[in-house]
Amino acid sequence: MNDNCTVYRTMGFLSKKWTLLIILELYRGGDTWKRFSEIKRSMKDITPKILSERLRNLEEEGVIERRVDTATVPIRSEYRLTEMGRELTEVAKGIKTWALKWKINNPVCASQDCIVCVL
């Protein structure tokens, strides 16, 4: 496949471990801002270094936005999905639908909408 292919480049970005899961975690928050520590607490196995790196990449691509509250000590960084990010959650939900239909060892999901997922 040509490395200039749109699918090739997009999958290179999205297939980085944790990327889609971070997007879904921010989606679960609705349109609210989530602090770094809140995201980290919800994603127990991700390291702070990787979370920070993925958040920076997602912000650079315009998938999420970040705001910094310098009025507090320590300074707080908060994140939420942009319109582009919210649209990308539809791709993740499409993957979920496909996986539930075709994968043998996939447990049935408790929620059809990832926004209310408790896992």
C-alpha positions as CSV (number, residue, x, y, z in Angstrom):
1,M,0.0,0.0,0.0
2,N,1.2,3.5,-0.8
3,D,2.3,5.4,2.3
4,N,0.5,8.5,0.9
5,C,-2.8,6.6,0.9
6,T,-5.5,8.3,3.1
7,V,-6.5,5.0,4.7
8,Y,-2.8,4.1,5.4
9,R,-2.0,7.4,7.0
10,T,-5.3,7.5,9.0
11,M,-4.8,4.0,10.3
12,G,-1.3,4.8,11.3
13,F,-2.6,7.6,13.5
14,L,-5.7,5.7,14.9
15,S,-4.0,2.4,15.4
16,K,-1.6,3.7,18.0
17,K,-2.4,1.9,21.3
18,W,-4.8,3.8,23.5
19,T,-5.8,6.4,20.9
20,L,-9.4,5.2,20.2
21,L,-9.9,4.4,23.9
22,I,-8.9,7.9,24.9
23,I,-11.4,9.3,22.4
24,L,-14.1,7.1,23.8
25,E,-13.2,8.1,27.3
26,L,-13.6,11.7,26.4
27,Y,-16.9,10.9,24.6
28,R,-18.2,9.3,27.8
29,G,-17.9,12.7,29.4
30,G,-20.3,14.2,27.0
31,D,-19.3,17.8,26.2
32,T,-17.6,18.3,29.5
33,W,-14.0,19.0,30.1
34,K,-12.0,16.2,31.7
35,R,-8.8,16.7,33.6
36,F,-5.7,14.6,32.8
37,S,-6.0,12.9,36.2
38,E,-9.6,11.9,35.5
39,I,-8.7,10.3,32.2
40,K,-5.8,8.5,33.8
41,R,-7.9,7.2,36.6
42,S,-10.4,5.8,34.1
43,M,-7.7,4.1,32.1
44,K,-5.8,2.3,34.7
45,D,-3.2,0.5,32.5
46,I,-2.0,3.5,30.5
47,T,1.2,5.2,31.7
48,P,1.2,9.0,32.3
49,K,3.8,9.4,29.6
50,I,1.8,7.6,26.9
51,L,-1.4,9.4,27.9
52,S,0.4,12.7,27.7
53,E,1.8,11.8,24.3
54,R,-1.5,10.6,22.9
55,L,-3.3,13.7,24.1
56,R,-0.7,15.9,22.5
57,N,-1.1,14.0,19.2
58,L,-4.9,14.1,19.3
59,E,-4.7,17.9,20.0
60,E,-2.3,18.4,17.1
61,E,-4.6,16.6,14.8
62,G,-7.6,18.6,15.9
63,V,-9.5,15.7,17.5
64,I,-9.5,17.1,21.0
65,E,-9.0,20.6,22.4
66,R,-7.1,21.5,25.5
67,R,-7.6,24.4,28.0
68,V,-5.1,25.3,30.7
69,D,-6.2,26.8,34.0
70,T,-3.3,28.8,35.3
71,A,-5.3,30.2,38.2
72,T,-4.8,27.1,40.2
73,V,-1.7,25.4,41.6
74,P,-0.8,23.0,40.2
75,I,-1.8,24.2,36.7
76,R,-4.7,22.1,35.3
77,S,-5.0,20.9,31.8
78,E,-8.4,19.8,30.7
79,Y,-9.5,18.1,27.5
80,R,-12.7,17.5,25.4
81,L,-13.6,16.3,22.0
82,T,-13.9,18.7,19.1
83,E,-16.6,18.3,16.5
84,M,-14.1,16.1,14.5
85,G,-13.5,14.0,17.6
86,R,-17.2,13.5,18.2
87,E,-17.6,12.4,14.6
88,L,-14.8,10.0,15.1
89,T,-16.6,8.2,17.9
90,E,-19.1,7.0,15.2
91,V,-16.2,5.1,13.7
92,A,-15.4,3.5,17.1
93,K,-19.1,2.6,17.6
94,G,-19.1,1.0,14.1
95,I,-16.1,-1.1,15.1
96,K,-18.1,-2.1,18.2
97,T,-21.1,-3.1,16.1
98,W,-19.0,-5.2,13.8
99,A,-17.1,-6.9,16.7
100,L,-20.3,-7.8,18.5
101,K,-21.7,-9.3,15.3
102,W,-18.7,-11.3,14.1
103,K,-16.3,-12.0,17.0
104,I,-16.8,-15.3,18.7
105,N,-15.3,-14.5,22.1
106,N,-16.8,-11.1,22.5
107,P,-19.1,-10.7,25.5
108,V,-22.4,-8.9,24.7
109,C,-22.0,-5.3,25.5
110,A,-24.2,-3.8,28.3
111,S,-24.8,-0.6,26.3
112,Q,-25.4,0.1,22.7
113,D,-24.2,3.7,23.2
114,C,-20.5,4.0,24.3
115,I,-21.4,7.3,26.1
116,V,-23.0,5.4,29.0
117,C,-20.5,2.6,29.1
118,V,-19.3,1.8,32.6
119,L,-16.2,-0.3,31.5
